[in-house]
Amino acid sequence: MGNRPGYPFLGNDFFAEMGDVFACHAIDNPDQRSEIELLHSYAPDVGLDILQRLTAAFADLRQMNEDGIIVYPYSTRELVNIVKHIQRFPEDSMSSVLHNVFAFDSFDVELHKTLLEVFPTPHPQQHHTLIPE
């Protein structure tokens, strides 16, 4: 398994280097329903509403990556880390949980602003508010 070539991953283009030796398959991120099922298997005590909001937020991040707005292609890997944290430490605030995954990104001011838009503070009109405290 390997990441796609190019920034921010600094490895080699796997297919160009070894595509003639291996059968290579690109696998997209799962659809929302499948991703929720996967996350639920890691964190059975995390509410469905939280899983839905997290997967919706990550769908937004992935679309931003496809549109060239953000560079990093956030994946299910980060989502799994978030829900495992919530499962193990349910008393932690959502902002603390998210900071645990996105801490490095806070050094990029523009990216940090974008993340704050995707993971907003509670507001009834926003479809995936994640801080239900």
C-alpha positions as a printed Julia matrix, in Angstrom:
133×3 Matrix{Float64}:
   0.0    0.0     0.0
   1.33   3.4    -0.83
   0.28   7.01   -1.02
  -0.27   8.65   -4.34
   2.85  10.32   -5.78
   3.63  13.99   -5.36
   3.43  16.56   -2.63
   2.99  16.24    0.34
   4.28  12.69    0.02
   7.94  12.75   -0.89
   8.33   9.13   -1.94
   8.69   7.7    -5.4
   5.92   7.24   -7.9
   5.26   3.57   -7.08
   3.6    2.77  -10.39
   6.38   4.34  -12.45
   9.01   2.47  -10.43
   7.33  -0.93  -10.03
   4.09  -0.93  -12.01
   5.39  -3.5   -14.46
   6.12  -5.95  -11.62
   2.97  -5.61   -9.51
  -0.72  -5.39  -10.29
  -1.4   -1.85   -9.02
  -4.87  -0.68   -8.05
  -5.91   2.82   -6.99
  -8.52   2.7    -4.26
 -10.68   5.72   -3.54
 -11.95   6.67   -0.12
 -15.08   4.75    0.87
 -18.52   6.29    0.45
 -20.02   7.9     3.57
 -22.14   4.9     4.58
 -19.2    2.48    4.3
 -16.9    4.88    6.11
 -19.41   5.22    8.97
 -19.61   1.42    9.25
 -15.83   1.18    9.36
 -15.53   3.93   11.97
 -18.28   2.32   14.06
 -16.23  -0.89   14.16
 -13.36   1.08   15.74
 -15.56   3.14   18.04
 -18.88   1.41   18.8
 -19.74   3.85   21.6
 -19.39   6.98   19.46
 -22.79   8.28   18.38
 -23.99   7.98   14.82
 -24.57  11.74   14.67
 -20.89  12.4    15.44
 -19.77   9.84   12.85
 -22.04  11.41   10.24
 -20.74  14.9    10.96
 -17.12  13.75   10.91
 -17.51  11.92    7.61
 -19.31  14.91    6.09
 -16.51  17.22    7.22
 -13.87  14.92    5.77
 -15.82  14.72    2.5
 -15.57  18.51    2.39
 -11.81  18.35    3.06
 -11.32  15.76    0.33
 -13.26  17.88   -2.14
 -11.13  20.88   -1.2
  -8.06  18.79   -1.96
  -9.47  17.72   -5.32
 -10.29  21.38   -6.09
  -6.74  22.45   -5.2
  -7.81  24.53   -2.18
  -5.82  22.45    0.29
  -2.77  20.32   -0.4
  -3.07  17.4     1.99
  -5.5   14.62    1.0
  -7.09  13.87    4.39
  -8.12  10.23    4.49
  -9.95   7.64    6.51
  -6.7    7.17    8.45
  -7.18  10.52   10.21
 -10.86   9.77   10.83
  -9.99   6.43   12.44
  -7.55   8.21   14.76
 -10.24  10.71   15.74
 -12.9    8.13   16.55
 -10.47   5.87   18.38
  -9.55   8.85   20.55
 -13.22   9.64   21.23
 -13.88   5.97   22.05
 -11.0    5.77   24.5
 -11.34   9.27   26.02
 -15.03  10.24   25.73
 -14.61  13.05   28.27
 -12.16  14.95   26.02
 -13.61  17.94   24.2
 -14.07  17.65   20.45
 -11.71  20.58   19.93
  -9.04  18.69   21.89
  -9.62  15.54   19.84
  -9.43  17.43   16.55
  -6.35  19.35   17.7
  -4.67  16.02   18.33
  -5.0   15.19   14.62
  -4.66  18.66   13.08
  -2.04  20.2    15.4
   0.67  20.36   12.76
  -1.72  22.08   10.35
  -2.21  24.98   12.75
   1.22  26.3    11.71
  -0.19  27.12    8.26
  -2.41  30.15    8.9
  -4.54  29.77    5.75
  -5.03  26.04    6.26
  -5.91  26.64    9.9
  -8.61  29.13    8.82
  -9.98  26.57    6.35
 -10.09  23.87    9.02
 -11.97  26.24   11.34
 -14.55  26.71    8.58
 -14.94  22.95    8.11
 -15.04  22.24   11.85
 -16.94  25.26   13.16
 -18.02  26.19   16.62
 -21.66  25.32   17.37
 -24.09  27.13   15.12
 -27.48  25.72   14.1
 -27.22  26.56   10.39
 -23.95  24.71    9.83
 -24.46  21.12    8.72
 -21.58  19.42   10.49
 -20.95  21.31   13.67
 -18.7   19.03   15.68
 -18.46  20.62   19.07
 -21.62  19.53   20.91
 -20.39  20.57   24.36
